[in-house]
Amino acid sequence: MALFKKRTVGKPGEWYYCLEHKKVEEGPECPAKDRFGPYTTRAEAEDAMRTARERNLQWENDPKWHDAPASATENDD
């Protein structure tokens, strides 16, 4: 007897974006490692990649998330 049941069907209204198949799914059809979500609407899941790109761009341009420049640590002797 298995300790945990594999959840094959999601709840109605749970939306995911599958990174492997590049499609929106209602309920988790693919493994967690291959999906973004859950989202509350299909539209949010459809925009998952755009949202990820925007957040990555914000992170890349946020000075709080970057280490000190290499030139500041090179000549510390």
Secondary structure, 3 states (H helix, E strand, C coil): CCCCCCCCCCCCCCEEEECCCCEEEECCCCCHHHEEEEECCHHHHHCHHHHHHHHHHHHHCCHHHCCCCHHHHHCCC
